[in-house]
Structures are given as structure tokens and as C-alpha cells.
Amino acid sequence: MKVLVCAFACLKDPDKRFGNGGEAVLGWNIVKQLARFHQVFVLTHWENKLVIEKALERETVQNIKFYYLDLPFFNFLQKFSGGIQFYAYLWQIKAYFFAKKLYRKIHFDAFHHVTYANDWMASFIGALLKIPYIRGPGGGAHRVPKSFLTEFSFKDHLFQYLRSLGQWLFRQDPLFILSQKRAKAILVCNRESFKAIPKKWQKKVYFFPVNGISKEDLDLLLKFEKKDNNKFKVLTAGKLLSIKGFSLAIKAFKSFSERFSNVEFEIIGDGPEFPRLKNLVLKLEIEEKVKFKNWLPRNDFLKEISFCDLFLFPSLRDGGGQVVIEAMAAGKPVICLDIAGPGFHIDNEWGIKIFPSSPQKAIQEMAKALESLYLNKNLQIQLGKKARERAKKFYHWDRLGESLFKIYREVLKI
């Protein structure tokens, strides 16, 4: 088939973890997987051109042609928090008119809107170009549980409210409604996104993760072994934002560390919450057991995951959570809240999920989970082994590509 793909975000530098890196990794890997089975024509933002061309020099990737589109007059939007979403929405207008002209030359068999595939944003091409349309995977409906907003500053609390209001408004967009109606398949990455879709469209919804792991990463992780320094090491990572819940993790570790002396907690990442988190560590008097590290190049980060005993991910609003998949691939049990992406990734067979009833309860349950794995080495090993098996069988990008091909075959009757 000839498949037109809209991937606004596609292949940023893997060592630049933040920004829209997760979307870019998703866009690149979905495009590569589609190209295993079809001819793929990709519309992407012009800023991705250099890194994509360098990647194509390193990798042999066939059946893909990229088209780079810019929207320079609106570049100022990308400087504001949340502005990138408005920019991407407007960029789609240009992408639609470009796609319409391109369709006259190349009669595409299908269109796939990959990034951004937020479950509240319209797809102009999906709504207006009269060819079969597939959307996703994506998310967006997940929200911070109300009881946890007490942990937020007024500014962050206000932003969460405006985010929810903005999503509601975008869902009333006639083009969003039309694109959802026209979609042959809607791929979502968590339960919250599924529930946000009207029942009349839920029959064409498929659960599909926005995160995966490559064969190269799986092989690399096998080379690393945990250092035996008689320390029980808890690791967490991500951009230091209030929505990531790191303050909850620090408080849970404080409770846990009061009972055991040979434990340490490492937090990898950077962001605006760092001063507050650092002060919290000092206030709790656990600075000797808690270490902060700036974000690391990817291979170094994977090594750090391999050196820990378990991965603690307390995020309150994460559609996916790539670090969770990486921890699973490293054979580490994951403790997380049963919310959105992490709640979708983790099962009791390979990790521990905690229901987010309230901040205090979550802190207590996380501390109990840390203690249970500390005291039960066999359970820790068992969960870690099953976590790696799950990563290999379900999250390997090639397996995800094959699953996507099955969806195409089912909905497009190929």
C-alpha cells in the first residue's frame, strides 16, 4: 500500500530526553515499522530534517520518503508552555493543503495520523482527505487526580484546570468530530483515553502503546550488571515537574529508609521542580541517602537502570512513560501509580501498582511496596524477570509493528 503519514514530531536527538522527545521517538518508530510492509510518505516538521537525514545515513531504511514543512510566522508559539500544541494544530492546515496536492500525484491508499495524536486534537487530513484514515496511538484524557492537586502550587493547579478546559474546547471542534467519525481505527494508549471517546466510536478503538524498546536496547541492557555494593538502590527518572510526583516518591523513601540503613535513592533528571525537591530532601534530613543527577546520554541512562534494584515511578499524569518500559527491559520491578500510561504498562505479575486515592495513602503504599521488595529478594527477581519477558514480547518495536500491520489488515481489508 501507499500510506501517507502525518508525523509532526519525528526523531529528535535521543539524548535530549525532554521537550517532545517521546512523541518524536514514537513518530520515528511507527514510520519505520509501517515501512516494513508499505510504501510510506511522511509529512513532518522542517526542524526534524537534519536529524532524520543523519539517521538515514546510519540506517538502511527503505520505502520512506520525507516531506519537511515549516510554519515560520507562528514559531513564537513554541516558546510558551502548551504553545507547541497550538502550533501543531495550525501546522496541520498547511500539511492538509500539501497533502491534497501530493495526492493528485500519488494516489495514497490510506492516511495515518501519528503525531501529535492527542485524543482531543483534530486531524485536518483525516477529516478532509477522502481516503481511509487511521489515527494514533495517542492519549491526553488522563488527568491528575483531584486529591493530589493539593501537592501543587497555585500556578501548576491553574495550568491543570486550563489544560482540561482547553481539551474540552478542542473536542467540540467540528473538524475533530469529523476526523473521529471518519477514522477506520483509533489507537489509544491508556484506559482514560478510551473512556473519553464517545461510545458510538469505541468499537473501532484499539489499545496500542506509545512506548517501545528496540532490539539494540535489549541487547545493550544484557551487557550491564548491577554493582554489588551492599546497597539497595531505588531509582526514578524524568523531567522534574510537579505532575511527575517526585515529592511523593521522596516522602515514601523517607518512610522506608527509617527502617533500613543500607538503602539509597537516585533521582535522574532536571527541571523547574529541582529546588523544591532538593529542599524537601534537606527538610526530611535524608540528603545522605538521596542523590540527584542531571539527565544522562541514553546509553549511560540505561546503565543506571541496570545498576538499580527497582524503579519507582510516581507520575500523576503520564500518557505513556518510556522510562517504565526501559526499566522493565532491564529486568527491574516497577512501582507506580495505577494511572494512565504506567497503569497500562504495569501488571501485578511484573510490578506493583498503587491506587491513587490520596497523597498520604499513596506515600504509605509506596513505602510498603519498597519494603516488601527489599525484604523479599526472590519476589524482586521474579517480578524483574517477568518484566523483561513482557518488554521483549509486547513492547519490542518489531512486535508492535506486526500488531499494527494486523490492525491495518483488519480495518482496511488488505
C-alpha positions in Angstrom: 0.0 0.0 0.0 0.9 3.7 -0.4 0.4 5.2 3.0 0.5 8.9 3.8 1.7 9.7 7.3 1.5 12.9 9.3 4.3 12.8 11.9 4.8 16.4 13.1 7.2 15.1 15.7 9.7 12.6 14.4 13.1 11.6 15.6 14.7 14.2 17.8 18.1 13.5 19.4 17.6 10.5 21.7 19.9 12.1 24.3 17.7 15.2 24.5 15.1 13.5 26.6 12.7 16.3 27.3 10.6 18.6 25.2 8.6 16.5 22.9 11.1 13.7 22.7 8.6 10.9 23.5 6.4 12.0 20.6 9.4 12.2 18.3 10.6 8.7 19.2 7.1 7.4 18.6 6.8 9.1 15.3 10.1 7.7 14.0 9.5 4.1 15.1 5.9 3.9 13.8 7.1 5.3 10.5 9.9 2.7 10.3 7.5 -0.1 11.2 5.0 0.9 8.6 7.8 0.9 6.0 8.4 -2.8 6.7 5.1 -3.5 5.0 4.1 -0.5 2.9 5.4 2.5 0.9 5.4 5.4 3.3 5.2 9.1 2.5 5.8 11.2 5.7 4.9 14.9 6.4 6.9 16.2 9.3 8.2 19.5 10.7 11.2 21.0 9.0 13.2 21.1 12.3 13.4 17.3 12.1 15.2 17.3 8.7 18.8 17.3 9.9 18.5 14.6 12.5 16.4 12.4 10.1 18.9 12.7 7.3 21.7 11.8 9.6 19.8 8.8 10.8 19.1 7.7 7.2 22.8 7.8 6.6 23.4 5.4 9.5 20.5 3.1 8.9 19.2 1.3 5.9 15.6 2.3 5.8 13.6 1.6 2.6 10.2 2.6 1.4 10.1 6.0 3.1 10.1 9.5 1.6 10.0 12.6 3.9 8.5 16.0 3.2 9.5 18.8 5.6 7.0 21.6 6.2 7.5 24.8 8.2 5.2 27.5 9.6 7.7 30.2 10.4 5.2 33.0 11.1 3.9 31.1 14.1 7.2 29.9 15.6 6.7 32.2 18.6 4.0 29.9 19.9 6.6 27.2 20.6 8.2 29.4 23.3 5.2 29.1 25.6 4.1 26.3 27.8 1.4 24.4 25.8 2.1 26.6 22.7 3.5 23.7 20.8 0.1 22.1 20.6 -1.4 25.2 19.1 1.5 25.4 16.6 1.0 21.8 15.6 -2.7 22.4 15.1 -2.0 25.3 12.8 0.8 23.4 11.1 -1.8 20.8 10.1 -3.6 23.3 7.9 -0.5 23.7 5.8 0.0 19.9 5.9 -3.5 19.3 4.6 -3.1 21.6 1.5 0.3 20.0 0.8 -1.2 16.5 1.1 -4.1 17.4 -1.2 -1.7 18.4 -3.9 0.5 15.4 -3.3 -2.5 13.1 -3.6 -3.0 14.2 -7.2 0.4 12.7 -8.0 0.4 9.8 -5.6 -2.9 8.1 -5.1 -2.5 7.1 -1.5 -4.4 4.0 -0.2 -4.5 5.2 3.4 -3.6 8.0 5.7 -2.2 7.6 9.2 -2.1 10.5 11.7 0.7 9.5 14.1 2.0 12.6 15.9 0.5 14.5 17.6 -2.3 12.1 18.1 -3.7 13.6 21.3 -7.2 12.3 21.8 -8.6 15.9 21.7 -6.9 17.3 18.6 -8.4 17.3 15.1 -6.6 15.8 12.1 -7.2 18.1 9.1 -6.1 15.5 6.6 -8.0 12.7 8.4 -11.2 14.9 8.3 -10.9 16.3 4.8 -8.9 14.0 2.5 -11.2 11.3 1.2 -9.1 8.2 1.8 -9.2 5.6 4.6 -7.8 7.1 7.8 -6.1 5.6 10.9 -5.3 7.6 14.0 -2.8 7.1 16.8 -1.6 5.8 19.0 -2.3 8.7 21.4 -3.7 9.9 24.6 -4.4 13.0 26.5 -7.6 12.4 28.6 -5.6 11.4 31.7 -5.7 14.0 34.4 -4.1 14.5 37.8 -6.4 13.0 40.4 -8.2 15.9 42.2 -7.0 14.9 45.7 -3.3 15.2 44.5 -3.7 18.8 43.3 -3.1 19.8 47.0 0.6 19.0 46.3 0.7 21.6 43.5 1.5 25.3 43.5 -1.3 27.7 42.6 0.3 28.2 39.2 0.5 24.4 38.5 -3.0 23.9 39.8 -4.3 26.6 37.4 -2.4 25.1 34.5 -4.1 21.7 35.1 -7.5 23.4 35.0 -6.7 25.3 31.8 -5.4 22.1 30.2 -8.7 20.3 30.9 -10.7 23.3 29.7 -8.7 23.5 26.5 -9.1 19.8 25.8 -12.9 20.1 26.2 -13.0 23.0 23.8 -10.8 21.2 21.2 -13.2 18.2 21.5 -16.0 20.4 20.3 -14.1 21.3 17.1 -16.2 20.2 14.1 -13.0 19.0 12.4 -12.1 16.9 15.4 -15.6 15.3 15.4 -15.4 14.7 11.6 -12.0 13.2 11.8 -13.0 10.9 14.6 -16.1 9.9 12.7 -14.1 9.1 9.5 -11.4 7.1 11.3 -11.3 3.4 10.5 -9.3 2.8 13.6 -8.4 4.9 16.7 -5.4 3.7 18.6 -5.2 4.8 22.3 -2.5 4.2 24.9 -4.5 4.1 28.1 -7.9 3.4 29.7 -8.6 7.1 30.3 -8.3 7.9 26.6 -10.6 5.0 25.8 -13.3 6.3 28.2 -13.1 9.8 26.8 -14.2 8.5 23.4 -18.0 8.5 22.8 -19.5 5.0 22.9 -20.5 5.2 19.3 -16.8 5.2 18.3 -15.4 2.9 20.9 -16.0 -0.2 18.7 -13.2 1.0 16.4 -10.7 1.7 19.3 -7.5 -0.4 19.7 -5.2 -0.3 22.7 -1.7 0.4 21.5 1.3 1.7 23.5 3.1 4.9 22.6 6.3 3.5 24.0 8.5 0.6 22.9 12.0 -0.8 23.1 14.4 -1.7 20.3 16.5 -4.9 19.9 19.6 -2.8 20.3 18.5 -1.5 23.7 17.5 -5.0 24.8 20.9 -6.4 23.8 22.7 -3.5 25.4 20.9 -3.9 28.7 22.1 -7.6 28.9 25.7 -6.3 29.0 25.2 -4.4 32.2 25.2 -6.0 35.6 24.3 -4.4 39.0 27.2 -3.5 41.1 27.3 -5.4 44.3 28.0 -2.7 46.9 25.6 -4.0 49.6 23.3 -1.1 48.9 19.6 -1.4 47.9 19.2 1.2 45.2 15.9 2.8 44.3 15.9 4.7 41.0 13.5 7.2 39.4 13.9 9.5 36.4 12.1 12.1 34.3 11.7 15.8 33.9 11.4 17.4 37.3 7.8 18.7 37.1 5.0 18.7 39.6 3.0 16.3 37.5 5.7 13.6 37.9 5.0 13.2 41.6 8.7 13.1 42.7 7.8 14.7 46.1 5.6 11.7 46.8 8.5 9.4 46.0 10.9 11.3 48.3 8.4 11.1 51.2 7.8 7.4 50.6 11.5 6.8 50.5 11.9 8.7 53.8 9.4 6.4 55.5 11.1 3.4 54.0 14.7 4.4 54.9 13.8 5.0 58.5 13.7 1.2 58.9 16.7 0.2 56.8 20.1 1.8 56.7 21.7 0.3 53.5 19.3 2.0 51.1 19.7 4.8 48.6 17.5 6.8 46.2 18.7 8.3 43.0 16.7 10.8 41.0 17.8 11.4 37.4 16.5 14.4 35.6 16.3 18.2 35.6 13.6 20.8 35.5 11.9 23.6 37.4 11.0 21.4 40.5 14.6 20.7 41.4 14.9 23.5 44.0 11.7 22.4 45.8 12.7 18.7 45.7 16.2 19.5 47.0 14.7 21.5 49.9 12.3 18.7 50.6 15.2 16.2 50.9 17.1 18.6 53.3 13.9 19.1 55.3 13.4 15.4 55.7 17.1 15.0 56.6 17.8 12.3 54.1 20.4 14.1 52.0 23.0 11.4 52.6 20.7 8.8 51.1 19.2 10.7 48.2 21.3 11.7 45.1 20.3 13.9 42.2 21.8 13.5 38.8 21.3 15.6 35.7 19.9 13.8 32.6 22.3 11.4 31.0 23.1 10.3 27.5 20.8 7.4 26.6 23.3 4.5 27.0 24.5 5.9 30.3 20.9 6.1 31.5 20.3 2.5 30.5 23.3 1.6 32.5 22.0 3.4 35.6 18.7 1.5 35.3 20.7 -1.8 35.2 22.5 -0.9 38.4 19.4 -0.3 40.5 17.3 -2.8 42.4 13.9 -1.4 41.4 12.4 1.5 39.6 9.9 3.9 41.4 7.7 6.0 39.0 5.2 8.1 40.9 3.9 10.1 37.9 0.5 11.6 38.3 -0.1 12.4 34.6 1.8 10.4 32.0 0.2 9.1 28.9 3.0 6.7 28.3 6.1 6.6 30.4 9.1 5.4 28.3 11.3 5.0 31.4 8.9 2.4 32.7 9.4 0.3 29.5 13.2 0.7 29.8 13.1 -0.4 33.5 11.1 -3.4 32.5 13.5 -4.2 29.7 16.3 -4.0 32.2 14.6 -6.7 34.3 13.6 -4.3 37.1 10.3 -4.4 39.0 8.4 -1.1 38.7 6.4 0.6 41.5 3.9 3.1 40.0 0.5 4.7 40.5 -2.3 3.0 38.6 -2.8 6.0 36.3 -2.8 6.3 32.5 0.4 5.0 30.8 2.2 3.4 33.8 -1.1 1.8 34.8 -1.4 0.4 31.3 2.2 -0.9 31.2 2.4 -2.5 34.7 0.6 -5.6 35.9 1.0 -7.3 39.3 2.9 -10.1 37.6 5.9 -7.8 36.9 5.4 -4.8 39.2 3.3 -3.1 41.8 0.5 -0.7 41.1 -0.9 1.6 43.7 -4.4 3.1 43.5 -4.2 6.9 43.7 -6.8 7.5 46.4 -4.9 10.3 48.2 -1.3 11.6 48.5 -0.9 10.3 52.1 -2.3 6.9 51.2 -0.1 6.7 48.1 3.0 7.6 50.1 2.2 4.9 52.6 1.6 2.3 49.9 4.7 3.1 48.0 6.8 2.8 51.2 5.2 -0.6 51.9 5.9 -1.7 48.3 9.6 -0.7 48.7 9.8 -2.6 52.0 8.2 -5.7 50.5 10.7 -5.9 47.7 13.6 -5.1 50.0 12.7 -8.0 52.3 11.8 -10.5 49.5 14.7 -10.9 47.1 13.0 -13.8 45.4 9.9 -11.7 44.6 12.1 -8.9 43.4 13.9 -11.3 41.0 10.7 -12.9 39.9 9.0 -9.6 39.1 12.1 -8.3 37.2 12.3 -11.5 35.1 8.7 -11.3 34.1 9.1 -7.6 33.4 11.8 -8.2 30.9 9.9 -11.0 29.3 6.9 -8.7 28.9 9.1 -5.9 27.4 10.5 -8.4 24.8 7.2 -10.0 23.8 4.9 -6.9 23.8 7.0 -3.7 23.6 9.7 -4.7 21.1 9.2 -2.3 18.2 9.1 -5.1 15.7 6.3 -6.9 17.6 4.4 -3.6 17.8 4.9 -3.2 14.0 3.4 -6.6 13.4 0.5 -5.7 15.6 0.0 -2.5 13.7 0.0 -4.5 10.4 -2.7 -6.8 11.7 -4.8 -3.7 12.5 -4.3 -2.4 9.0 -5.3 -5.7 7.5 -8.4 -5.9 9.7 -9.8 -2.4 9.2 -8.6 -1.8 5.6 -9.3 -5.3 4.3 -5.9 -5.8 2.7 
